[in-house]
């Protein structure tokens, strides 16, 4: 398939089917786009939307977030998951204030130097906030390209040089077209060319998709299941929920021992949820130590609390 044709097909589809998301509005600031990119890492749009609105109302500029303690960012992250993103966003806001006069920088290299911005995030902000010609490669884009171009059921387990090269090769040379291509391929992967059940009948690429033409071959490896129940991540999430709602530091004995009396106002339900997981003492301790090491929580003389 000629790339021009591919670009045209996706452009037309995107114009008709793209979701109306606030961070795609022409009024959205680069900071709004940056916050959305951090929140959307490994998190679906529906869960991000309400929190994004809240954050942008409370912290409309990087300086507003940077002026508050990092613990407020973690507390406001709520149950979005992977709360280290809140700390990194707070640190990125502080760097924007101290190094870029409070304005989100517009070049990939400067964005890449911000805390928490990897290749994907830096390219996405440069592309979507500043119209730069950058190759954006996320899971959705990799899956569409794996199927439509390479005839594979799934992208590789981790980004390979070949996938990056293909993505660069497919990127339109015109910057505005490149931005549309990034957004439309990502949207196609999110809405149509989904991981488990691609809706090929609704896909603008159906007539030229290599995976479909080759009879939808099975994946070339067995993807790992993402179990959640009983994992350290689940226990960490439950610990964070206690710290978010407690009005006072929570003694670690209360966090680690289901039988301990707890003095933390407002945290009873969250504590019961934590201990209903029936994590053993070593898992609880490991999860708590992990939060302290990651600076998502801090130990004070009175107990454990969100960072000040
Ligand atoms: S035809 Fe199906 S597999 Fe191919 S790109 Fe479209 S949705 Fe994905």
Boltz pocket constraint, residues with backbone or C-beta under 6 A from the ligand:
constraints:
  - pocket:
      binder: B
      contacts: [[A, 144], [A, 147], [A, 148], [A, 192], [A, 193], [A, 194], [A, 198], [A, 199], [A, 200], [A, 201], [A, 203], [A, 204], [A, 205], [A, 206], [A, 209], [A, 210], [A, 211], [A, 212]]
      max_distance: 6.0
